[in-house]
């Protein structure tokens, strides 16, 4: 697909009349996306500032957030590849989305991965590292999820939506902690979960805590 056709597809506000009728699905066009993000411009230019879109569609808002963050990364770190990789991956770590339609979540992940890949290869050409792309793909599969943001579950399995929090440690390492989306929003107690002592876990306690891992070694 040509770049023009891809951009036309992404900027299309309606996929079908049936989807509008069934789900009220109308995508925000680029002009409104930019106008709304400009209201929090300083946050879109903070590499580690977290964004969550609870009805992300195929990623109109999140794609622009990622592009703005990568503009900052490129301006500051493009002269050293490992630094660009580290901060660009941290930018991806800060972006979250949920959509009730599975194909939208898939398209959003692919779109964000495509943006990262295009900008990465444009800067470093044949020096790009496949492991960096695998790490980004893994993060997007943890951060962009098929789910219902109203009841906090997957529409098919009815399992709770669980997001991963990513924190940079010692420069090149990432710390992952998984949290239930419902309790992050409601700020209530996780009465169905228990900590290591057998007591009810609170909002501050993750569903699962993972060991440190290098940011280029994240993959399934």
C-alpha positions in Angstrom: 0.0 0.0 0.0 1.4 3.5 -0.9 2.1 6.0 1.8 -0.8 8.2 0.4 -3.3 5.4 0.5 -2.1 4.4 4.0 -2.6 8.0 5.3 -6.0 8.2 3.6 -7.0 5.0 5.4 -5.8 6.2 8.7 -7.5 9.6 8.4 -10.9 8.1 7.4 -13.4 8.9 10.1 -15.9 6.0 9.4 -15.0 2.4 8.5 -18.6 1.4 7.8 -22.2 2.6 8.6 -22.8 -0.7 10.4 -19.9 -0.1 12.8 -21.3 3.4 13.5 -24.7 1.9 14.2 -23.3 -1.0 16.4 -20.5 0.8 18.3 -20.8 4.6 17.6 -17.4 4.3 15.9 -16.3 7.6 14.4 -12.6 8.4 14.3 -11.3 11.9 15.2 -9.6 13.6 12.2 -6.0 14.9 12.3 -7.0 18.5 12.7 -9.0 17.9 15.9 -6.3 15.5 17.2 -3.6 18.1 16.9 -5.8 20.8 18.4 -6.6 18.7 21.4 -3.1 17.5 22.0 -1.8 21.1 21.7 -3.8 21.9 24.9 -1.3 19.6 26.7 1.6 20.2 24.4 4.2 20.2 27.2 3.1 16.7 28.2 3.2 15.3 24.7 6.8 16.5 24.5 7.8 14.7 27.8 9.3 11.4 26.8 8.1 9.5 29.9 4.7 11.3 30.3 2.0 8.5 30.2 -1.0 8.7 27.9 -4.0 6.4 28.0 -6.7 6.4 25.3 -9.7 4.4 26.5 -11.3 4.2 23.0 -8.2 4.3 20.9 -9.6 3.2 17.6 -6.8 2.6 15.2 -4.6 5.1 16.9 -5.2 8.6 15.7 -4.3 10.2 19.0 -1.7 7.7 20.1 0.1 7.9 16.7 0.4 11.7 17.0 1.6 11.4 20.7 4.3 8.9 19.6 5.4 11.1 16.7 5.7 14.1 19.0 7.7 12.2 21.6 10.0 10.8 18.9 10.6 14.3 17.6 12.0 15.1 21.0 14.1 11.9 21.2 15.5 12.6 17.7 16.3 16.2 18.6 18.2 15.2 21.7 19.7 11.7 21.0 19.9 11.0 17.3 23.7 11.3 17.4 24.1 8.2 19.6 22.2 5.2 18.4 22.0 3.3 21.8 20.6 6.5 23.4 18.0 7.0 20.7 16.9 3.4 21.1 16.7 3.7 24.8 14.6 6.9 24.9 12.5 5.9 21.9 11.5 2.7 23.6 10.7 4.5 26.8 8.4 6.8 24.7 6.6 3.7 23.5 6.4 2.4 27.1 4.4 5.5 28.0 1.6 5.0 25.5 -1.5 3.0 26.3 -4.7 2.2 24.5 -7.9 0.1 24.8 -10.5 -0.5 22.1 -13.7 -2.6 22.2 -13.0 -3.8 18.7 -10.2 -6.3 18.2 -9.3 -5.2 14.7 -8.8 -1.6 15.9 -6.4 -2.7 18.7 -4.5 -4.7 16.2 -4.3 -1.9 13.7 -3.3 0.5 16.4 -0.4 -1.7 17.4 0.7 -2.1 13.8 0.5 1.6 13.2 2.6 2.5 16.2 5.2 -0.2 15.4 5.3 1.2 11.8 5.9 4.7 13.0 8.8 3.5 15.3 10.3 1.3 12.5 10.2 4.0 9.9 11.8 6.6 12.1 14.4 4.2 13.4 15.5 3.0 10.0 15.5 6.5 8.6 18.0 7.5 11.2 20.2 4.4 11.3 19.5 2.5 8.1 21.3 -0.8 8.0 22.5 -0.3 11.6 19.1 -0.8 13.1 18.7 -3.7 15.5 15.9 -6.3 15.0 15.9 -6.8 18.8 14.8 -3.2 19.3 11.8 -3.8 17.0 11.0 -7.0 18.8 11.1 -5.1 22.1 8.7 -2.4 20.8 6.4 -5.1 19.4 6.3 -6.8 22.8 5.6 -3.6 24.7 2.7 -2.7 22.3 1.1 -6.1 22.8 1.1 -5.3 26.6 0.1 -1.6 26.2 -2.5 -1.6 23.4 -5.3 -4.0 24.3 -8.6 -5.3 23.1 -11.0 -4.5 25.9 -14.1 -2.7 27.1 -13.0 0.4 29.0 -16.5 0.6 30.6 -16.4 -2.8 32.4 -12.6 -3.2 32.3 -12.7 -6.6 30.7 -11.9 -8.4 27.4 -15.2 -8.6 25.5 -14.6 -12.2 24.5 -13.0 -13.8 27.6 -14.4 -11.4 30.2 -11.0 -11.5 31.8 -9.8 -8.3 33.4 -7.8 -5.8 31.4 -4.2 -5.9 32.8 -1.7 -3.2 31.8 2.1 -3.3 32.2 3.9 -0.4 33.9 7.4 0.1 32.6 10.1 1.9 34.6 13.6 2.7 33.6 16.3 1.5 36.0 20.1 2.0 35.8 20.0 3.3 32.3 19.5 0.2 30.2 17.2 -1.9 32.3 13.4 -1.9 32.5 11.2 -2.9 35.4 7.8 -4.3 34.5 4.8 -4.4 36.9 1.3 -5.5 35.8 -1.8 -3.9 37.2 -5.5 -4.4 36.8 -6.9 -1.5 34.8 -10.1 -1.5 36.9 -8.4 -0.8 40.1 -6.1 1.8 38.5 -9.2 3.7 37.5 -11.4 3.1 40.6 -8.6 3.3 43.1 -10.2 0.7 45.2 -8.8 -2.4 46.9 -8.0 -5.5 44.9 -10.1 -7.7 47.2 -9.9 -10.7 44.8 -6.1 -10.7 44.8 -3.7 -11.4 47.5 -0.1 -10.4 48.3 2.7 -12.7 49.4 1.5 -12.6 53.0 -2.0 -13.8 52.0 -3.6 -10.5 52.7 -5.8 -8.5 50.3 -3.6 -6.6 47.9 -4.1 -2.8 47.6 -4.0 -0.6 44.5 -0.3 0.0 45.1 0.5 -3.7 44.7 0.9 -5.2 41.2 -0.8 -8.3 39.9 2.6 -9.5 39.0 6.1 -8.2 39.5 8.8 -9.1 37.0 12.7 -9.1 37.3 14.7 -6.4 35.6 15.4 -6.9 32.0 17.5 -5.1 29.3 15.3 -2.9 27.1 16.6 -4.7 24.0 15.6 -8.1 25.3 11.9 -7.8 25.6 10.2 -10.5 23.4 7.7 -13.3 23.7 
